């Protein structure tokens, strides 16, 4: 299967769509070490995006 047409690429929609659903993180509570939920959830979403991108890359890269 061609890497450009892999079904793995559908997983890349998760880190794109999840931050667009603002009711998921539109609050200040709970706080983590005094940091409001809104801010630390954004950082967590950035980490989640890295994991998804790495997963798709590893799954679709050409083996030599």
C-alpha positions in Angstrom: 0.0 0.0 0.0 1.3 3.4 -0.9 2.2 5.4 2.2 0.4 8.5 0.8 -2.9 6.6 0.8 -2.6 4.8 4.1 -5.5 4.7 6.5 -3.1 5.6 9.3 -3.3 9.2 8.1 -6.9 9.4 9.4 -5.4 9.5 12.9 -3.9 12.9 12.1 -7.5 14.4 12.3 -7.5 13.7 16.1 -5.0 16.4 17.0 -6.6 18.8 14.5 -10.2 18.4 15.6 -9.7 17.9 19.4 -8.5 21.5 20.1 -11.4 22.9 18.1 -13.9 21.4 20.6 -13.6 24.2 23.1 -16.2 23.0 25.7 -13.7 20.2 26.5 -11.2 22.6 28.0 -13.1 25.9 28.5 -12.7 26.1 32.3 -10.2 27.1 34.9 -10.7 24.2 37.3 -9.1 21.8 38.0 -5.7 23.5 38.6 -2.4 21.7 38.3 0.3 23.3 40.5 -1.7 26.5 40.3 -2.0 26.5 36.5 -5.6 26.8 35.3 -7.0 23.8 33.3 -7.2 25.8 30.1 -3.4 26.3 29.9 -2.2 22.9 31.0 -4.8 21.1 28.8 -3.4 23.0 25.8 0.1 21.8 26.6 -1.3 18.2 27.0 -3.0 18.5 23.6 0.4 19.5 22.1 2.0 16.4 23.6 -0.9 14.3 22.3 -0.4 15.7 18.9 3.3 14.8 19.0 2.4 11.2 19.9 -0.2 10.9 17.1 2.2 12.3 14.5 5.0 10.0 15.7 2.7 7.0 15.6 1.5 7.8 12.0 5.1 8.4 10.9 6.3 5.1 12.4 3.4 3.2 10.9 3.8 4.6 7.4 7.5 5.1 6.9 9.1 2.9 4.2 11.1 0.0 5.7 14.6 -0.5 4.2 
